[in-house]
Amino acid sequence: CKSEQTNKDAAKDAATTQTDSTATATDQAFATKKLKVAMGQKSRYELELDYPISGKPEVMDAIRLYLLKQCGTKATDLNDPIEAIKASGQAFIAEGDKTQAQFADEEYPMPPYTSKMEIDIECNYPTFITYEGESYIYTGGAHGMPMEMIATFDANTGKQLTFDDIILPNSKGQLLKLIQKH
């Protein structure tokens, strides 16, 4: 279900942050570019996501808001989210470095904070667009927190679809029985 991809490399390097742009072209007007941010020396923040760059404005805005919320940003400029993503990463790193410094003299010092997130477009069809994401966040304790997410959007309205939106009402019971059986 992966979209066809064409690469347009446009790498941008700053001391600890890099942004890469890769366009994903399909037979639809909806297209994305790959955004990459990696920053931090001790604590690390890494993000890679397929960000909408063309398509119906209401669809792009709905998906952009969803993606940026997943990244923990408070973006106001949906056309250029890099600064908001960097600010979120810098805040995460600052908190991690501060916490690590507080425990530096302990018998068991605090390991650095880690945040890694990747959100890719999984399906891009005329009727729906699906994103799949994985992340791992460590902010102390015995282990970090791995997470997975899948979100499907109506390609005409941008509405995030639910189970009830996708499954026909008369087949819901049958599907749930199959799921429980297997």
ZAKE-187372 format. One record per atom (N, C-alpha, C): residue in one letter; x, y, z. Coordinates in steps of 0.2 Angstrom, whole numbers, plus 5000, padded with zeros to 4 digits. Atoms other than C-alpha are relative to their C-alpha. Layout:
ZAKE-187372
AXYZ ...
END
This chain:
ZAKE-187372
C500449945000 C500050005000 C500450065000 K499649945000 K501550115000 K500050044993 S500049955006 S501550274988 S500649994996 E499450005004 E502750284974 E500450065003 Q499649944997 Q504250394979 Q500550024995 T499549985003 T505350504970 T500450055004 N499649974996 N506850584978 N500250074997 K499749945001 K507350764978 K500450025006 D499649984994 D508750794990 D500250075000 A499849944998 A508950954998 A500150005007 A499850014993 A509950935014 A500250075002 K499849934997 K510151085026 K500349985007 D499650024994 D511451065040 D500150065004 A499849954995 A511551175056 A500349965005 A499650044995 A512651125071 A499749935002 T500350064998 T511450995078 T499449984997 T500750015003 T509951005067 T500149994992 Q500050015007 Q509750935049 Q499349994998 T500750015003 T508250945038 T500149984993 D499950035006 D508050845023 D499350004996 S500650005004 S506750855009 S499949954995 T500150055005 T506050704999 T499350004998 A500749995002 A504550724989 A499749934999 T500450065001 T503250584988 T499550024995 A500449985006 A502350594971 A499549944999 T500550055002 T500750494967 T499650034995 D500549985005 D499350504954 D499550055003 Q500549954997 Q498350614966 Q500450075001 A499749944999 A498650794970 A500350005007 F499750004993 F499050754988 F500749974999 A499350025000 A500950744990 A500350025007 T499749994993 T502150745005 T500850024998 K499350005000 K503950795008 K500349975007 K499750034994 K505150705020 K500350065004 L499749954996 L505550815035 L500449965005 K499650034995 K507050765046 K500350055005 V499749954995 V507650845062 V500449955005 A499650034995 A509050775073 A500450055004 M499649964996 M509750865087 M500249985007 G499850024993 G510650855104 G500649965001 Q499450044999 Q512250795111 Q499949945005 K500150054995 K511850705127 K499249974999 S500750025002 S509950695126 S499950014993 R500150005008 R509350665108 R499250014999 Y500649995003 Y507850715098 Y500049994993 E500050025007 E507550635081 E499349994998 L500750005003 L506050655070 L500049994993 E500050015007 E505650595053 E499349994998 L500750015002 L503950625045 L499850024993 D500249985007 D503050635028 D499550065001 Y500449944999 Y502350815028 Y499650024994 P500449985006 P500950865016 P500250074997 I499849945004 I501450995003 I499550024995 S500549985005 S500050984991 S499449965000 G500650034999 G498250934990 G499550055002 K500649954998 K496551004995 K500250035007 P499849974993 P496951135009 P499749985006 E500350034994 E495651065021 E500349945002 V499750074999 V496450895019 V500750015003 M499349994998 M498250955021 M500050035007 D500049974993 D497851065036 D499849955006 A500350054995 A496850925045 A500649955002 I499450055000 I498350805042 I500650035004 R499449964998 R499650935046 R499950015008 L500149994993 L498850975063 L500049945004 Y499950064997 Y498750795067 Y500749985001 L499350025000 L500550765063 L500450045005 L499749964995 L501150915073 L499849995007 K500250024993 K500150865088 K500349945002 Q499650064999 Q500950695087 Q500750015002 C499349984999 C502650785087 C500150045007 G500049964994 G502150885103 G500250074999 T499849935002 T502351045094 T499350055001 K500649954999 K501251205096 K500150054993 A499949965007 A501451255077 A499450054999 T500549955002 T500551405071 T500050014992 D499950005007 D501251405053 D500149934997 L500050075003 L500751245045 L500349994994 N499650015006 N501651285029 N500849995001 D499350004998 D503351295038 D500149985007 P500050024993 P503351185054 P500749995003 I499350024998 I505251165055 I500250045007 E499849964994 E505451305068 E499649975006 A500450034995 A504051235079 A500349935002 I499750074998 I504751055078 I500750015004 K499449994997 K506451125082 K499950025008 A500249984994 A505751215097 A499849955005 S500250054997 S504951065103 S500649955002 G499450044998 G506550965102 G500550035005 Q499549974995 Q507551095111 Q499750005007 A500350014993 A506351095125 A500049935003 F499950074998 F506450905126 F500749995003 I499350014999 I508350915126 I500150045006 A499849964994 A508451055139 A499749975006 E500350044994 E507250955151 E500449945002 G499650064999 G508250795148 G500750025003 D499349984998 D509950885151 D500050035007 K500149974993 K509250975167 K499949945005 T500150054996 T508650815174 T500649965001 Q499450045000 Q510250725170 Q500550035005 A499649974996 A511250855178 A499850005008 Q500250014993 Q510250845194 Q500249935003 F499950064997 F510650665196 F500849984998 A499450015002 A512450675190 A500549975006 D499650024995 D513250645207 D499749945004 E500350064997 E512150495212 E500449944998 E499750075001 E512750315213 E499949984993 Y500250025007 Y511750275197 Y499850064996 P500249945004 P511750435186 P499449984995 M500550015005 M510250465175 M500250004993 P499950005007 P510350415157 P499750064996 P500349955004 P510050545144 P499349994997 Y500750015003 Y508250575138 Y500149984992 T499950025007 T507950505120 T499250004998 S500749995004 S506450545108 S500249984993 K499950025007 K506450455091 K499349994998 M500750015003 M504850465080 M500150004993 E500050015008 E504550415062 E499249994998 I500750015002 I502850445054 I500050014992 D500050015007 D502650385036 D499350004997 I500650015004 I501250395023 I500049934998 E500150075001 E500650215022 E499649994993 C500450015006 C499250225009 C499850074998 N500249945002 N498750364998 N499649994994 Y500550025005 Y497150324988 Y499550064999 P500549955002 P495850434980 P499550015006 T500549994995 T494650404995 T500350015007 F499749994993 F495850395010 F500750005000 I499349994999 I497550435016 I500249975007 T499850034994 T498350325030 T500750025002 Y499349994997 Y499850375041 Y500149945005 E499850054995 E500850245051 E500650035004 G499449984996 G502050295065 G500249965005 E499750044994 E503250225078 E500450055003 S499649964996 S504050315092 S500349965006 Y499750024994 Y505150285107 Y500350065004 I499849944996 I505350405121 I500349975007 Y499750014994 Y506450385136 Y500150065004 T500049954995 T506250505151 T500249985007 G499850034993 G506950405165 G499649945002 G500350064998 G506550245174 G500449944997 A499750065002 A506850065170 A500149994992 H500050015007 H506450075151 H499650064997 G500449955003 G505750195138 G499349974998 M500750015002 M504050195130 M500049994993 P500150005007 P503850125113 P499250014998 M500749995002 M502250175104 M499949994992 E500250005007 E501350145087 E499450034999 M500649965001 M500050245079 M499849994992 I500350005007 I498950225063 I499450055000 A500649955001 A497750365057 A499850004993 T500350005007 T496650365042 T499650064999 F500449945002 F495950525034 F499649994994 D500449995006 D494550555022 D500450044995 A499649965005 A495550615006 A499650064997 N500449945003 N494050735001 N499950055006 T500149954995 T493750815018 T500550015005 G499549994995 G495250785029 G499849975007 K500250034994 K494150705043 K500449945002 Q499750064998 Q495050575053 Q499549955001 L500550055000 L494150415051 L500049955006 T500150054994 T493550295065 T499949934997 F500250065002 F493250115065 F499250004997 D500750005002 D491350155063 D499950034993 D500049975007 D491750265048 D500249954994 I499750045005 I492650125039 I499649934999 I500350075000 I491649965043 I499250014999 L500750005001 L489849945037 L499649975006 P500350024993 P488649935052 P499749935000 N500250074999 N487949765047 N500549955000 S499450055000 S489649685045 S500450015007 K499649994994 K490349755062 K500049945005 G500050054996 G489749615072 G500449944998 Q499650055003 Q490449485060 Q500750015001 L499249994999 L492149565060 L500249995007 L499850014993 L492249575079 L500049935002 K500050074998 K491849395080 K500649964997 L499450025003 L493249355068 L500650025003 I499449984996 I494449455077 I500149975007 Q499950044993 Q494049375094 Q500249934999 K499850075001 K494149205086 K500749994998 H499350005002 H495849235079 H500550045004 
END
